[in-house]
């Protein structure tokens, strides 16, 4: 993916849409939020799990019964962690879905590196423990197989995601697994400086068409069932998908996390110019 033409073109056109006062990291060119007593005080925000309790403002708590932390300003480069869903469901859509997910991952890794950061990427598969990958993964990312069986909520419940405080946290998945969006989003947002949620779907998953009688195979568990893919079945599916997406959007709004739904069939160029830019994840350089 290092030399992917679409990724290279996007690298020359876009930069990360980080907030004006982003997150913690190592010394660099961006202004961010830090937690050091020698830094200039910037603002307050509500306490989140993972925050440094040394920066709790107890006088605010005494007045309002709300736990607030003091934020300070420092010059930093973003500490970025990208979690790429490598489960089998991401391999559907004749490989287009997986390819776009990898392209987006490669783009975000390199945009972060250009800011002086040291991004880490974690493949959410069945490896234990999960291994953090640096920029070197770009040379082999296109060959990575999506074969994981454990869904994201199970990985979170088992404490396998090394969620670092105050990071730019990116989750790339189809989110097509049983879950309650509320607990999922809260766990992912806990302690993050920024959370971006990217839902990658194939065109057929977004707009299914009638196919008549079909034998459906659970790509992750191997089970089979016969189903008549008609208007009634499609309507029920669309209702469930819409309910899932509305739940994700609602919960992400509560933690100020942008969400982008990416139709992989449209290709990376269109997705960068439309969906990722509209969500504020990318902006023109």
Secondary structure as the mmCIF struct_conf table of DSSP 4:
data_model
#
loop_
_struct_conf.conf_type_id
_struct_conf.id
_struct_conf.beg_label_comp_id
_struct_conf.beg_label_asym_id
_struct_conf.beg_label_seq_id
_struct_conf.end_label_comp_id
_struct_conf.end_label_asym_id
_struct_conf.end_label_seq_id
TURN_TY1_P TURN_TY1_P1 UNK A 2 UNK A 3
HELX_RH_AL_P HELX_RH_AL_P1 UNK A 5 UNK A 11
TURN_TY1_P TURN_TY1_P2 UNK A 12 UNK A 13
STRN STRN1 UNK A 14 UNK A 16
BEND BEND1 UNK A 20 UNK A 21
BEND BEND2 UNK A 26 UNK A 29
STRN STRN2 UNK A 30 UNK A 34
TURN_TY1_P TURN_TY1_P3 UNK A 37 UNK A 38
BEND BEND3 UNK A 39 UNK A 39
STRN STRN3 UNK A 40 UNK A 46
TURN_TY1_P TURN_TY1_P4 UNK A 49 UNK A 50
BEND BEND4 UNK A 51 UNK A 51
HELX_RH_3T_P HELX_RH_3T_P1 UNK A 53 UNK A 55
STRN STRN4 UNK A 56 UNK A 56
HELX_RH_AL_P HELX_RH_AL_P2 UNK A 58 UNK A 64
BEND BEND5 UNK A 65 UNK A 65
STRN STRN5 UNK A 68 UNK A 76
STRN STRN6 UNK A 80 UNK A 85
STRN STRN7 UNK A 87 UNK A 87
HELX_RH_3T_P HELX_RH_3T_P2 UNK A 88 UNK A 91
TURN_TY1_P TURN_TY1_P5 UNK A 92 UNK A 95
HELX_RH_AL_P HELX_RH_AL_P3 UNK A 96 UNK A 114
TURN_TY1_P TURN_TY1_P6 UNK A 115 UNK A 116
STRN STRN8 UNK A 120 UNK A 124
BEND BEND6 UNK A 125 UNK A 126
BEND BEND7 UNK A 128 UNK A 129
HELX_LH_PP_P HELX_LH_PP_P1 UNK A 130 UNK A 131
STRN STRN9 UNK A 132 UNK A 133
HELX_RH_3T_P HELX_RH_3T_P3 UNK A 135 UNK A 139
TURN_TY1_P TURN_TY1_P7 UNK A 140 UNK A 140
HELX_RH_3T_P HELX_RH_3T_P4 UNK A 141 UNK A 143
STRN STRN10 UNK A 148 UNK A 148
BEND BEND8 UNK A 150 UNK A 150
HELX_RH_AL_P HELX_RH_AL_P4 UNK A 152 UNK A 157
TURN_TY1_P TURN_TY1_P8 UNK A 158 UNK A 159
BEND BEND9 UNK A 161 UNK A 161
TURN_TY1_P TURN_TY1_P9 UNK A 165 UNK A 166
STRN STRN11 UNK A 168 UNK A 173
BEND BEND10 UNK A 177 UNK A 178
HELX_RH_AL_P HELX_RH_AL_P5 UNK A 181 UNK A 189
TURN_TY1_P TURN_TY1_P10 UNK A 190 UNK A 191
BEND BEND11 UNK A 193 UNK A 193
STRN STRN12 UNK A 194 UNK A 201
HELX_RH_AL_P HELX_RH_AL_P6 UNK A 203 UNK A 206
BEND BEND12 UNK A 207 UNK A 207
STRN STRN13 UNK A 212 UNK A 217
TURN_TY1_P TURN_TY1_P11 UNK A 219 UNK A 221
STRN STRN14 UNK A 224 UNK A 229
BEND BEND13 UNK A 230 UNK A 230
HELX_RH_AL_P HELX_RH_AL_P7 UNK A 231 UNK A 254
TURN_TY1_P TURN_TY1_P12 UNK A 255 UNK A 256
STRN STRN15 UNK A 258 UNK A 263
HELX_RH_3T_P HELX_RH_3T_P5 UNK A 264 UNK A 266
HELX_RH_AL_P HELX_RH_AL_P8 UNK A 268 UNK A 271
HELX_RH_PI_P HELX_RH_PI_P1 UNK A 272 UNK A 276
HELX_RH_AL_P HELX_RH_AL_P9 UNK A 277 UNK A 278
TURN_TY1_P TURN_TY1_P13 UNK A 279 UNK A 280
BEND BEND14 UNK A 281 UNK A 281
STRN STRN16 UNK A 282 UNK A 284
#
